[in-house]
Amino acid sequence: MNIKMIDFYFDFISPYSYLAAVQLTQFSVKNNVKFIWLPVNLPKLIHQSGNIGPATIKNKAMYSLRDLKRWAAYLDVPFKMIRPGAFDSRPALRIAGALHGEERARFCLAVFEALWSGDVDPRKEGWLQEVFGLKGLPNVWLGLTSDAFELQVETAIKAGLFGVPTFIVQGKSKSEIFFGVDHMDFLARACLASDSVRS
């Protein structure tokens, strides 16, 4: 039986990407799929797609904070809000861009968990090294770097993206886009019906 492939676009600065990321392992097993983790520069994606961030709208920002706490409680995962724009995710995105397959997935999930659980404060210097120590990641990865995530923005926009987390189910005849952690149930349904067979 072929395993369906799903593109997962994310940025570490996105708390909703964190809430999606922590579900991917279980989702993969339950739905017989494999996720391709695709790091992307979210501020650049928002700007170039003509979107605006939720933090720029006061009422939306206030609602999002309540919503994030509800989701974290529902998923039973730790969550500590980080003020929008408080840290630069690009150093971590560069490492993610240089890794591949399961190594990329392992690194990215470790970063998400360390940041959004509150275990590591990304506003402090050396936060990325702290993640490596806390999560037991190979130190050799610290020396890796790639700007592939910057090039990903153009590909993402052409695919129809305007934010993250976004999932794309690739099929033989067409692809389907699902935006947001609140659409993962629809993603699961699409996996059952999809003719996706990428290897």
HUZISUL-V767744 format. One record per residue. N is the residue number from 1. BURIAL is b if it has 16 or more other ideal C-beta (glycine too) atoms within 10 Angstrom, else e. Layout:
N&BURIAL / N&BURIAL
//
This chain:
1&e / 2&e / 3&e / 4&b / 5&b / 6&b / 7&b / 8&b / 9&b / 10&b / 11&b / 12&b / 13&b / 14&b / 15&b / 16&b / 17&b / 18&b / 19&b / 20&b / 21&b / 22&b / 23&e / 24&b / 25&e / 26&e / 27&b / 28&b / 29&e / 30&e / 31&b / 32&e / 33&b / 34&e / 35&b / 36&b / 37&b / 38&b / 39&b / 40&b / 41&b / 42&b / 43&b / 44&b / 45&b / 46&b / 47&e / 48&e / 49&e / 50&e / 51&e / 52&e / 53&b / 54&b / 55&e / 56&e / 57&e / 58&e / 59&e / 60&e / 61&e / 62&e / 63&e / 64&b / 65&e / 66&e / 67&b / 68&b / 69&e / 70&e / 71&b / 72&b / 73&e / 74&e / 75&e / 76&e / 77&b / 78&e / 79&b / 80&e / 81&e / 82&b / 83&e / 84&b / 85&e / 86&e / 87&b / 88&e / 89&b / 90&b / 91&e / 92&b / 93&b / 94&b / 95&b / 96&b / 97&b / 98&b / 99&b / 100&e / 101&e / 102&e / 103&e / 104&b / 105&b / 106&b / 107&b / 108&b / 109&b / 110&b / 111&b / 112&b / 113&b / 114&b / 115&b / 116&b / 117&b / 118&e / 119&e / 120&b / 121&e / 122&b / 123&e / 124&e / 125&e / 126&e / 127&b / 128&b / 129&e / 130&b / 131&b / 132&b / 133&e / 134&e / 135&b / 136&e / 137&b / 138&e / 139&e / 140&e / 141&b / 142&e / 143&e / 144&e / 145&e / 146&e / 147&e / 148&e / 149&b / 150&b / 151&e / 152&b / 153&b / 154&e / 155&e / 156&b / 157&b / 158&e / 159&b / 160&e / 161&b / 162&b / 163&b / 164&b / 165&b / 166&b / 167&b / 168&b / 169&b / 170&b / 171&b / 172&e / 173&e / 174&e / 175&b / 176&b / 177&b / 178&b / 179&b / 180&b / 181&b / 182&e / 183&b / 184&b / 185&e / 186&e / 187&b / 188&e / 189&e / 190&b / 191&b / 192&e / 193&e / 194&b / 195&e / 196&b / 197&e / 198&e / 199&e
//
